Amino acid sequence: MVERRNRRNQALLLAYQSFGLVFGDLSISPLYVYKCTFYGGLKSYQTEDTIFGAFSLIFWTITLLSLIKYMVFVLSADDNGEGGIFALYALLCRHARFSLLPNQQAADEEISNYYGPGDANRNLPGSAFRRLIERRKRSKTALLVLVLVGTSMVITIGVLTPAISVSSSIDGLIAKTSMKHSTVVLIACLLLVGLFVLQHRGTNKVAFLFAPIMILWLLSIATVGMYNIVTWNPRVYQALSPYYIYKFFRDTGKDGWLSLGGILLCITGTEAIFAELGQFTSASIRFAFCCVVYPCLVLQYMGQAAFLSKNFSDLHVSFYASIPGPFFWPVLMMAMLAAMVASQAVIFATFSIVKQCYALGCFPRVKIVHKPRWVLGQIYIPEINWVVMILTLTVTVSFQDTRHIAFAFGLACMTLAFVTTCLMPLVINFVWNRHLIFSVLFILIFGLTEFVFLSSSWTKIPKGGWFTLLLSVIFTLIMYVWHYGIRKKYLYDQHNKVPMKSILTLGPSLGIIKVPGIGLIYTELVSGVPATFTHFLTNLPAFYQVVVFVCCKTVPVPYVPHKERYLIGRIGPKAYRMYRCIIRSGYKDVTKDGDDFEDELVMSIAEFIQMEAEGSGTNPDRSIDGRLAVVKASNKFGTRLSRSISEANFASSSSSGRQTTVTNSKSPALVRLKAEYEQQELPRLSMRRRIQFRPMDKKFREPQVKEELFDLVEAKDAEVAYIVGHGHVKAKRNSTFLKQLVINVGYSFLRKNCRSPAVMLNIPHICLIKVGMNYSV
């Protein structure tokens, strides 16, 4: 009983918090739906039946698409609690071989959250439809392009939502006062600049205000709606009957179909409900929507219809004209606050989708900021923030009529909803293992309905919709070109990796001079020795005594548990001291500043050495992928190595205080340069935690195990260097003109103008070694 009460209280708390982050965009749509619906030829149909028909369309659109489609079906297609278009794509990639990057491993499927509790039938033979898609590269490419189109629409919505929300919220000043339109645009631009400039500070200090603001806004518009129903036309409830939809199209004909481009604005923001699912739960969002948001919106739209049925001349300012005089200014202030909250939520969703897109190899490298005091999952991307701000200000200033912004906004939202509808049948068939007939029914019911709306919104391309098309095409091309380039580069690395026979014939010394230290060679390959390593040895026949090939890859799951991140293996015999470390992360994992990567890596390798020596191949706590083992971080590390931690100044940690004394082979000039660099970096590194290792006094079955652990500790204390490939990618001479254009122009331009891999991996500049490589793809 107590547990049930706690779950209920937790669901109510999440439902309350969801108002500030999930429902903002949907809740402010009454500001512009009616004035965009009665635009063009429909303005000549100023009858009560036309107004009632428009409201009936709005009511049934919200009911069918927002309530039934999303609340019942789409919210159930979550990926371990996460939602959004990339969550659907990740689900499909896990349950079918849809990914175009061939870096999947059997060990990935043993991650604890790789499959959900409802995936008991995943071992059943796939359908013929599934096998058809898996075998055809074009089908997988088409699926990826579909997802990228949806992603570009999310970014476009992130540009348009602040513009339409803030502009529409202060449009009431024109209706109530004699203020000029240029002055209103200036106020909107100032509010938008302030909104974007403050993004880098996060919202943790003011987030507690978001939910009360949206709740007050919803209650305010519901109250205004009930007042208008009672005051102007109590018979408006009759428009809940679908019969008025029939009368609407019978009377208006083609003009009624064209008006659907305005009707669809009533569901803008519905996709954001699914995208922000990870912050809450399906139950809490359903409760908040069904009990508060849905009835408040219906009352507001019904009230506006009642007012307009008696005041046809106020169609262009329907929302603010319907507000009773004494409540105008309070509602105006609430509208401005609600618009800012809605804009903030959409900007956050834009950052999140770009991060997910980058994690899955579909977006150029950008700086991702996450501060410890921020809530889990909150991030900030400077490049995206300033680009979106510039585009938003451009839209606000350039579009003189907010209805044109709304038409562009509606086209983006409906396209995104249609993409989700196209992905859901695949989820129903491949993930939920339902019969194909259910997928067909879903696409027939919701797909055809959305296609009718989408066809109407395409007619608004000359009236603002062109901006959505232009922006979506640009972002889709950027994402696809980047993904195509890294895929070709990966395939080149995979084809040119060094055979193990050539490594073994060189002997443990590899035919080079070995110096104390650990060399971390970053590669995208999950198997084999990259050509970067041999290219380095060819030009400089010396390397570190311990070699670790590090691969950072993203698994199609939202989060990888920390204890399952490291996949450790050995390359060659033990005497070679060569290891492979695959660091796995989810598409929503955020690397926090200050993570002790070097220390965790050394501890994981040490644990692997001991597990291997103890013959723990039959240990059920780990999984094997060839020679690779999942090393779970735990307190068992203390049985292998002991750690001494001090908060002393960086300069005070000298080699004399280490547990193992190592003769450094660097020249005095290099030592002096490093000392000067450390002195310059002393203010920043003064409180850096210094962790020292030493093998504990323990009897090992094999003396070689203790010797290997000592070598690892000795190398760690000497130096850790990061070796990263710095490649020049170009298309082969016999490639088609289109491929040369994509690789030599598009991909090369993106590589030169994005963040370097060293910055993304947080590699210290003094420890970085770049190896030049030429790629002919």
C-alpha positions in Angstrom: 0.0 0.0 0.0 2.8 2.4 0.9 4.7 1.6 -2.2 1.6 2.1 -4.3 1.0 5.5 -2.7 4.7 6.5 -3.3 4.4 5.6 -7.0 1.2 7.6 -7.3 2.8 10.6 -5.6 5.8 10.3 -7.9 3.6 10.2 -11.0 1.7 13.3 -9.8 5.0 15.2 -9.2 6.3 14.3 -12.7 2.9 15.3 -14.2 3.2 18.7 -12.5 6.8 19.2 -13.7 5.9 18.1 -17.2 3.8 21.3 -17.8 6.9 23.4 -17.9 8.9 21.3 -20.4 6.5 19.3 -22.5 3.3 21.1 -23.1 4.5 24.7 -23.7 4.4 24.7 -27.5 1.0 22.9 -27.7 -0.5 25.2 -25.1 0.2 28.5 -26.9 -1.3 27.4 -30.2 -4.6 29.2 -29.5 -2.8 32.5 -30.2 -2.7 31.9 -33.9 -4.9 29.0 -35.0 -8.1 30.8 -35.9 -6.4 33.8 -37.6 -4.4 31.4 -39.8 -7.4 29.2 -40.6 -9.5 32.1 -41.8 -6.9 33.3 -44.3 -7.3 33.7 -48.0 -10.5 32.6 -49.6 -12.1 31.4 -46.4 -12.5 35.0 -45.1 -15.5 35.3 -47.4 -17.4 32.5 -45.5 -18.4 34.4 -42.5 -21.3 32.3 -41.2 -21.9 30.5 -37.9 -21.8 27.1 -39.6 -18.3 27.9 -41.0 -17.0 28.9 -37.6 -18.6 25.8 -36.0 -17.1 23.6 -38.7 -13.6 25.1 -38.1 -13.9 24.3 -34.4 -15.2 20.8 -35.1 -12.1 20.2 -37.2 -9.8 21.5 -34.5 -11.5 19.4 -31.9 -11.3 16.1 -33.8 -7.8 16.8 -35.0 -6.6 17.2 -31.5 -8.6 14.2 -30.4 -7.4 11.9 -33.3 -3.7 12.9 -33.6 -2.7 14.3 -30.2 -4.9 12.2 -27.9 -5.2 8.9 -29.7 -2.1 8.7 -31.9 0.4 10.0 -29.5 -1.1 9.4 -26.0 -2.2 5.8 -26.8 0.3 4.5 -29.4 3.4 6.7 -29.9 4.2 7.1 -26.2 4.3 3.3 -25.9 7.1 3.1 -28.5 9.7 4.5 -26.0 13.3 3.4 -26.0 14.0 2.5 -22.3 11.9 5.5 -21.3 13.3 7.8 -24.0 11.3 9.3 -26.9 11.8 11.1 -30.1 12.5 10.2 -33.7 16.0 8.9 -33.0 14.6 6.7 -30.2 12.4 5.0 -32.9 15.4 4.7 -35.2 17.5 3.2 -32.4 14.8 0.7 -31.6 14.7 -0.4 -35.3 18.5 -0.7 -35.5 18.6 -2.9 -32.4 15.9 -5.3 -33.6 16.9 -5.4 -37.3 20.2 -4.8 -39.2 19.3 -1.3 -40.4 22.5 0.5 -39.4 24.8 1.5 -42.3 27.9 1.6 -40.1 29.3 -2.0 -39.7 30.6 -1.6 -36.2 28.1 -3.7 -34.4 29.3 -6.4 -32.0 27.7 -9.4 -30.4 28.8 -8.0 -27.0 26.6 -5.0 -27.6 23.5 -7.1 -27.4 24.4 -8.2 -23.9 24.2 -4.7 -22.5 21.6 -4.9 -19.7 19.2 -2.3 -21.4 19.8 -3.3 -25.0 16.5 -5.3 -25.1 13.4 -4.5 -23.1 11.4 -6.8 -21.0 8.9 -7.2 -23.8 11.5 -8.5 -26.3 11.1 -12.2 -25.4 10.3 -13.0 -29.1 13.4 -11.3 -30.5 14.9 -14.7 -31.4 12.0 -15.6 -33.7 12.8 -15.6 -37.4 12.2 -12.2 -39.0 9.5 -11.5 -41.5 10.1 -11.5 -45.2 9.5 -7.7 -45.2 12.2 -7.3 -42.6 14.7 -9.5 -44.5 13.9 -7.5 -47.6 14.9 -4.2 -46.0 18.0 -5.7 -44.3 19.3 -7.1 -47.6 18.9 -3.9 -49.6 21.3 -1.1 -48.9 19.0 1.4 -50.7 16.2 0.5 -48.3 18.4 1.2 -45.3 19.6 4.4 -46.9 16.0 5.5 -47.5 15.2 4.8 -43.8 18.2 6.9 -42.7 17.2 9.8 -45.0 13.7 9.7 -43.6 15.0 10.0 -40.1 17.3 12.8 -41.1 14.4 14.7 -42.8 12.6 14.4 -39.5 15.6 15.6 -37.6 16.0 18.6 -39.9 12.3 19.4 -39.2 13.1 19.4 -35.4 15.9 21.9 -35.9 13.6 24.0 -38.1 10.9 23.9 -35.4 13.6 25.1 -33.0 14.1 28.1 -35.3 10.5 28.9 -35.9 8.9 28.2 -32.5 10.6 31.2 -30.7 9.8 33.5 -33.6 6.0 32.5 -33.8 5.5 32.2 -30.1 7.1 35.5 -29.0 5.7 37.4 -31.9 2.2 36.1 -31.5 2.2 36.7 -27.7 2.9 40.4 -28.1 0.6 40.9 -31.2 -2.0 41.9 -28.7 -0.2 45.2 -28.3 -1.2 46.1 -31.9 -4.8 45.1 -31.2 -5.1 47.0 -27.9 -2.8 50.0 -28.5 -1.7 52.2 -31.4 1.8 50.7 -31.3 3.4 50.2 -34.7 4.3 46.8 -36.1 8.0 47.8 -36.2 8.0 48.5 -32.5 6.5 45.1 -31.7 9.1 43.4 -33.9 11.8 45.3 -32.0 10.4 44.1 -28.6 10.2 40.5 -29.9 13.8 40.7 -31.1 15.0 42.0 -27.7 13.2 39.2 -25.9 14.6 36.6 -28.3 18.2 37.8 -27.9 17.9 37.7 -24.2 16.5 34.1 -24.4 19.4 32.8 -26.5 22.1 34.8 -24.7 21.2 33.2 -21.3 21.2 29.7 -22.7 24.8 29.0 -21.5 23.8 29.6 -17.9 21.2 26.8 -17.9 17.7 26.9 -16.5 18.3 25.2 -13.2 17.7 28.4 -11.2 14.4 29.3 -12.9 13.1 26.0 -14.0 10.9 25.7 -11.0 8.8 28.6 -12.4 8.1 26.9 -15.7 5.4 24.6 -14.5 3.4 27.2 -12.5 3.5 29.6 -15.5 2.1 27.0 -17.9 -0.6 25.8 -15.4 -1.7 29.4 -14.9 -1.7 30.0 -18.6 -3.8 26.9 -19.3 -6.3 27.8 -16.5 -6.5 31.4 -17.8 -7.3 30.5 -21.4 -9.8 27.8 -20.2 -11.5 30.4 -18.0 -11.7 32.9 -20.9 -13.1 30.2 -23.1 -15.9 29.3 -20.6 -16.7 33.0 -20.3 -17.0 33.4 -24.0 -19.2 30.3 -24.3 -21.7 31.5 -21.8 -21.6 35.1 -23.0 -21.6 34.8 -26.7 -23.0 31.5 -28.0 -23.8 28.6 -25.6 -24.9 26.5 -28.7 -21.3 26.1 -29.7 -21.2 22.7 -28.0 -23.2 21.4 -30.9 -20.0 21.7 -33.1 -18.5 18.8 -31.3 -20.5 16.7 -33.7 -18.5 15.6 -36.8 -21.5 16.6 -38.9 -20.3 20.1 -38.8 -17.1 19.0 -40.6 -19.2 17.7 -43.4 -21.1 20.9 -43.6 -17.8 22.9 -43.5 -16.4 21.2 -46.6 -19.8 21.1 -48.3 -20.0 24.9 -48.1 -16.4 25.9 -48.5 -15.1 23.3 -51.0 -11.5 23.9 -52.1 -11.2 26.9 -49.7 -12.0 24.6 -46.8 -9.2 22.2 -47.9 -6.7 25.1 -48.2 -7.7 26.2 -44.6 -6.4 22.9 -43.2 -2.9 24.5 -43.3 -4.2 26.7 -40.4 -6.2 24.0 -38.7 -3.1 21.7 -38.3 -1.5 24.4 -36.1 -3.7 23.2 -33.2 -1.4 20.1 -32.8 2.0 21.8 -33.2 4.0 20.8 -30.2 2.5 17.4 -30.0 5.8 15.8 -31.2 7.7 17.6 -28.5 5.6 15.6 -26.0 7.1 12.4 -27.3 10.6 13.9 -27.7 10.8 15.0 -24.1 9.5 11.7 -22.8 12.9 10.8 -21.2 12.5 13.5 -18.5 9.3 12.0 -17.3 7.1 8.9 -17.7 4.4 7.9 -20.1 1.8 7.7 -17.2 2.6 11.2 -15.9 2.4 12.8 -19.4 -0.8 11.0 -20.2 -2.3 12.1 -16.9 -1.3 15.7 -17.4 -2.5 15.8 -21.0 -5.9 14.1 -20.4 -6.8 15.8 -17.2 -5.5 19.4 -17.7 -4.1 20.2 -21.2 -6.7 18.6 -23.4 -9.9 20.0 -21.6 -8.3 23.5 -21.3 -7.4 23.6 -25.0 -10.9 22.4 -26.0 -12.6 25.0 -23.8 -10.4 27.8 -25.2 -11.0 26.8 -28.9 -14.7 26.4 -28.2 -14.8 29.8 -26.5 -13.1 31.5 -29.4 -15.5 29.9 -31.8 -18.5 31.2 -29.7 -17.0 34.7 -29.8 -16.2 34.7 -33.5 -19.7 33.4 -34.4 -20.9 36.8 -33.3 -17.9 38.9 -34.1 -16.7 38.0 -37.6 -14.7 41.3 -38.0 -12.3 40.2 -35.3 -11.0 37.1 -37.1 -7.5 38.6 -37.6 -7.1 39.1 -33.8 -9.4 36.5 -32.6 -7.6 35.5 -29.4 -6.9 38.9 -27.9 -10.2 40.3 -29.1 -12.1 37.5 -27.2 -10.5 38.4 -23.9 -12.7 40.5 -21.6 -11.3 44.0 -21.0 -10.3 43.8 -17.4 -8.3 40.6 -18.0 -6.5 41.7 -21.1 -3.2 42.9 -19.6 -2.8 39.9 -17.2 -3.5 37.5 -20.0 -1.0 39.4 -22.2 1.7 39.1 -19.6 0.9 35.4 -19.1 1.1 34.8 -22.9 4.5 36.4 -23.1 5.8 34.3 -20.2 4.2 31.1 -21.6 5.8 31.9 -25.0 9.3 32.2 -23.4 8.8 28.9 -21.6 7.6 27.2 -24.7 10.6 28.6 -26.7 13.0 27.4 -24.0 11.7 23.9 -24.1 12.0 23.7 -27.9 15.5 25.1 -27.8 16.5 22.4 -25.3 14.9 19.8 -27.6 17.0 21.1 -30.5 20.2 20.7 -28.5 19.1 17.2 -27.5 18.3 16.0 -31.1 21.6 17.5 -32.4 23.5 15.7 -29.7 21.8 12.4 -30.5 22.4 12.9 -34.2 26.1 13.6 -33.6 26.4 10.5 -31.4 25.1 8.3 -34.1 27.5 9.7 -36.7 25.0 12.0 -38.5 26.2 15.5 -37.5 29.5 17.3 -37.6 31.5 17.6 -34.4 30.2 20.3 -32.1 31.0 21.3 -28.6 28.6 19.8 -26.0 28.5 21.5 -22.6 27.1 19.9 -19.5 27.7 21.4 -16.1 27.6 19.3 -12.9 24.9 21.5 -11.3 22.6 21.1 -14.3 19.9 18.5 -14.3 20.6 15.1 -15.9 20.3 15.4 -19.7 20.5 19.2 -19.9 23.1 20.3 -22.4 24.2 23.4 -24.3 25.7 23.5 -27.7 27.2 27.0 -28.5 27.3 26.6 -32.3 23.7 25.5 -32.6 22.6 28.2 -30.1 24.0 31.1 -32.1 23.0 29.6 -35.5 19.4 29.2 -34.3 19.4 32.7 -32.8 20.5 34.3 -36.1 17.9 32.3 -38.1 15.2 33.1 -35.6 15.9 36.8 -35.6 16.0 36.7 -39.4 12.6 35.1 -39.6 11.1 37.6 -37.1 12.4 40.6 -38.9 11.9 39.4 -42.5 8.3 38.0 -42.2 6.1 41.0 -41.7 3.0 38.8 -41.2 3.1 36.3 -38.3 0.7 34.1 -40.3 3.5 33.4 -42.8 5.7 32.3 -39.9 2.9 30.1 -38.7 2.5 28.5 -42.1 6.2 27.6 -42.2 5.9 26.3 -38.7 2.9 24.2 -39.5 4.6 22.6 -42.5 7.6 21.6 -40.3 5.4 20.2 -37.6 3.2 18.2 -39.9 6.1 16.8 -41.8 7.7 15.6 -38.6 4.4 14.0 -37.5 4.2 12.3 -40.8 7.7 10.9 -40.5 6.9 9.5 -37.1 3.8 7.9 -38.6 5.9 6.3 -41.3 8.3 4.9 -38.6 5.6 3.6 -36.3 4.4 0.7 -38.5 8.0 -0.6 -38.6 8.1 -0.5 -34.8 4.8 -2.2 -34.6 6.0 -5.0 -36.9 9.7 -5.4 -36.0 9.8 -4.3 -32.3 6.4 -5.2 -31.0 6.2 -8.3 -33.2 2.6 -7.6 -34.2 1.1 -8.8 -37.5 1.6 -6.7 -40.5 -2.1 -5.9 -40.7 -1.8 -3.7 -37.6 1.0 -1.7 -39.3 -1.2 -1.2 -42.3 -4.2 -0.1 -40.2 -2.0 2.4 -38.4 -0.7 4.0 -41.6 -4.2 4.0 -43.2 -5.9 5.7 -40.2 -3.2 8.2 -39.2 -1.1 8.4 -42.3 -3.9 9.3 -44.7 -5.3 11.9 -42.2 -1.9 13.6 -41.9 -1.3 13.4 -45.6 -4.5 15.4 -46.2 -3.2 18.1 -43.8 0.3 17.9 -45.3 -1.0 18.4 -48.8 -2.8 21.5 -47.7 0.3 22.9 -46.0 2.3 22.4 -49.2 0.1 25.0 -50.8 1.5 27.5 -48.2 5.0 27.2 -49.6 4.8 30.6 -51.4 3.4 32.2 -48.1 6.3 31.2 -45.8 6.6 27.4 -46.3 9.6 27.9 -48.6 11.7 28.8 -45.5 10.9 25.4 -44.0 11.9 23.6 -47.2 15.1 25.6 -47.6 16.2 25.1 -44.0 15.3 21.4 -44.0 17.1 20.7 -47.2 20.3 22.4 -46.0 20.4 20.5 -42.7 19.4 17.2 -44.3 22.3 17.5 -46.8 24.7 18.5 -44.0 23.8 15.4 -42.0 23.7 13.0 -44.9 27.0 14.2 -46.3 28.7 13.9 -42.9 27.4 10.4 -42.4 28.3 9.3 -45.9 31.9 10.7 -45.4 32.5 8.9 -42.1 31.0 5.7 -43.4 33.4 5.7 -46.4 36.3 6.6 -44.1 35.4 3.7 -41.8 35.2 1.3 -44.7 38.6 2.4 -45.9 40.1 1.9 -42.4 38.5 -1.5 -42.2 39.8 -2.5 -45.6 43.3 -1.3 -44.9 43.8 -2.5 -41.4 47.1 -4.4 -40.6 46.9 -8.2 -40.6 47.8 -9.8 -37.3 50.4 -12.0 -39.1 52.5 -9.0 -39.9 52.3 -7.9 -36.2 53.3 -11.3 -34.9 56.2 -11.7 -37.2 57.8 -8.6 -35.7 58.1 -10.2 -32.2 57.3 -8.5 -28.9 59.5 -5.5 -29.6 57.7 -4.9 -32.9 61.1 -4.1 -34.3 61.1 -0.6 -32.7 62.5 1.2 -29.7 60.1 1.1 -26.8 60.1 4.0 -24.3 58.3 4.1 -20.9 54.7 5.2 -21.1 51.2 4.3 -22.4 50.3 5.1 -26.0 46.5 5.5 -26.5 45.8 5.1 -30.2 42.4 6.3 -31.1 40.6 4.5 -33.9 37.1 3.9 -35.1 37.7 0.2 -35.8 36.3 -2.3 -33.3 38.7 -5.0 -34.5 42.1 -5.2 -36.1 45.1 -2.9 -36.0 44.5 0.5 -37.8 46.9 1.6 -40.5 47.6 4.7 -38.4 49.8 2.6 -36.1 52.0 1.2 -38.8 52.1 4.6 -40.5 53.5 6.1 -37.3 56.1 3.4 -36.8 57.2 3.7 -40.4 58.1 7.4 -40.0 59.3 7.1 -36.3 60.4 3.6 -35.3 59.8 4.1 -31.6 56.7 3.8 -29.4 55.5 3.4 -25.9 56.0 0.1 -23.9 52.2 -0.3 -23.5 49.9 0.2 -26.5 46.1 0.6 -26.1 43.9 0.9 -29.1 40.9 3.0 -28.0 37.6 3.0 -29.9 34.8 5.3 -28.7 31.6 4.0 -30.2 27.9 4.8 -29.7 25.5 1.9 -29.1 21.9 2.4 -30.2 20.6 2.6 -26.6 19.9 5.8 -24.7 22.4 5.1 -21.9 25.0 2.5 -21.3 25.5 1.7 -17.6 28.9 2.9 -16.4 29.9 -0.6 -15.3 29.3 -1.9 -18.8 31.1 0.9 -20.7 34.5 -0.7 -21.1 35.1 -3.7 -23.4 38.7 -4.8 -22.9 40.8 -7.3 -24.9 44.3 -8.2 -25.8 46.0 -8.0 -29.2 48.7 -10.6 -29.7 50.5 -12.5 -27.0 51.0 -11.1 -23.5 54.6 -10.1 -24.1 53.4 -7.6 -26.7 51.6 -5.5 -24.0 49.0 -4.5 -26.6 45.4 -4.1 -25.6 42.1 -3.0 -27.1 39.6 -0.8 -25.3 36.2 -0.2 -26.7 34.4 2.5 -24.8 30.7 2.3 -25.4 28.2 5.0 -24.7 24.5 5.7 -25.5 23.2 8.3 -27.8 22.0 10.4 -24.9 25.1 9.8 -22.6 26.9 13.0 -21.7 30.6 13.0 -20.7 31.0 15.0 -17.6 34.0 17.2 -17.1 36.5 15.8 -14.7 36.0 12.1 -15.5 39.2 10.2 -14.6 39.5 8.6 -18.0 43.1 7.5 -17.7 42.6 6.1 -14.3 39.5 4.2 -15.2 41.2 2.8 -18.3 44.2 1.6 -16.4 42.0 0.0 -13.7 39.9 -1.7 -16.3 43.0 -3.1 -18.1 44.3 -4.3 -14.7 41.0 -6.0 -13.9 41.0 -7.7 -17.3 44.6 -9.0 -16.8 43.6 -10.5 -13.5 40.3 -11.9 -14.8 42.2 -13.5 -17.7 44.8 -15.0 -15.3 42.1 -16.4 -13.0 40.4 -18.1 -16.0 37.2 -16.2 -15.5 36.0 -17.0 -19.0 33.1 -18.9 -17.4 32.3 -16.1 -15.1 28.6 -15.1 -15.7 29.3 -11.5 -14.7 31.1 -10.7 -17.9 30.5 -11.4 -21.6 33.0 -12.4 -24.2 33.3 -11.1 -27.8 36.1 -13.0 -29.2 39.1 -11.9 -27.1 37.1 -9.0 -25.6 35.6 -9.0 -22.2 33.2 -6.5 -20.5 35.0 -5.3 -17.5 32.6 -4.1 -14.9 33.9 -1.2 -12.8 33.5 -2.2 -9.1 35.3 -2.3 -5.8 37.0 -5.4 -7.0 39.6 -3.1 -8.6 41.0 -2.7 -5.1 42.1 -6.3 -5.1 44.3 -5.6 -8.2 45.7 -2.2 -7.5 45.7 0.2 -4.7 45.2 3.9 -5.2 46.6 6.9 -3.3 44.7 10.1 -3.8 46.1 13.5 -3.0 44.7 17.0 -3.6 48.1 18.6 -3.7 49.2 21.1 -6.3 50.0 19.8 -9.7 53.6 20.8 -9.5 54.1 19.0 -6.2 53.4 15.6 -7.8 56.9 14.7 -9.0 58.3 11.5 -10.1 60.1 11.1 -6.8 56.9 10.7 -5.0 55.6 7.9 -7.3 55.3 4.3 -6.2 57.4 3.1 -9.1 60.6 4.8 -10.2 60.9 5.1 -14.0 63.8 6.3 -16.0 62.4 8.9 -18.5 63.9 8.7 -21.9 62.9 12.2 -23.0 65.5 14.8 -23.8 66.2 17.6 -21.4 64.8 20.1 -23.9 61.4 18.3 -23.9 61.4 18.0 -20.1 62.1 21.7 -19.8 59.3 22.6 -22.3 56.9 20.4 -20.4 57.8 22.0 -17.1 57.2 25.4 -18.6 53.9 24.4 -19.9 52.9 22.9 -16.5 53.9 26.1 -14.8 51.6 28.1 -17.2 48.8 25.7 -16.6 49.3 25.6 -12.8 46.3 27.8 -11.9 44.0 25.6 -13.8 45.5 22.3 -12.7 46.4 23.2 -9.1 43.6 21.2 -7.6 43.7 18.4 -10.1 43.3 15.1 -8.4 46.4 12.9 -8.6 45.8 9.2 -8.4 48.8 6.9 -8.1 48.7 3.1 -8.5 50.7 0.2 -7.2 50.0 -3.5 -7.3 48.9 -4.8 -3.9 50.9 -7.5 -2.2 49.0 -10.6 -3.4 50.1 -14.0 -4.5 49.4 -14.6 -8.1 49.1 -17.9 -9.8 51.5 -16.8 -12.5 54.5 -14.5 -11.9 53.8 -13.0 -15.4 50.6 -11.5 -14.1 52.3 -9.5 -11.4 55.0 -8.5 -13.9 52.4 -7.3 -16.4 50.6 -5.3 -13.7 53.9 -3.7 -12.7 54.6 -2.8 -16.3 51.2 -1.2 -16.6 51.7 0.8 -13.4 55.2 1.8 -14.5 53.9 3.0 -17.9 51.1 4.9 -16.3 53.4 6.7 -14.0 55.9 7.5 -16.8 53.5 9.2 -19.3 50.3 8.8 -21.2 50.2 10.0 -24.8 47.2 10.2 -27.1 47.7 9.4 -30.8 45.0 10.6 -33.1 44.8 10.3 -36.9 44.7 13.5 -38.8 43.4 12.4 -42.2 42.9 14.0 -45.5 39.9 12.4 -47.2 39.4 12.6 -50.9 37.4 10.6 -53.5 39.2 8.3 -55.9 40.0 9.6 -59.3 37.6 7.2 -61.1 34.7 8.2 -58.8 31.5 9.7 -60.2 31.2 13.5 -60.3 28.5 13.4 -57.6 30.8 11.4 -55.2 33.7 13.7 -55.8 31.5 16.7 -55.1 30.2 15.2 -51.9 33.6 14.0 -50.6 36.0 16.6 -52.0 33.8 19.6 -51.4 31.0 18.9 -49.0 32.6 16.5 -46.5 36.0 18.3 -46.6 34.3 21.6 -45.9 32.5 20.2 -42.9 35.7 18.6 -41.5 37.6 21.8 -41.8 34.9 23.9 -40.1 33.9 21.6 -37.2 35.5 20.8 -33.9 38.6 18.6 -34.0 38.5 15.0 -32.6 41.0 16.0 -29.9 38.7 18.7 -28.6 35.7 16.3 -28.6 37.7 13.7 -26.7 39.0 16.2 -24.1 42.6 15.2 -24.9 45.2 17.4 -23.2 47.0 19.4 -25.8 50.5 18.6 -24.4 49.8 14.9 -24.6 48.5 14.9 -28.2 50.3 13.3 -31.1 48.7 13.7 -34.6 49.4 11.2 -37.3 48.8 12.3 -40.9 46.9 10.0 -43.1 45.5 10.1 -46.7 42.2 8.5 -47.4 41.2 7.7 -51.0 37.5 6.5 -50.7 
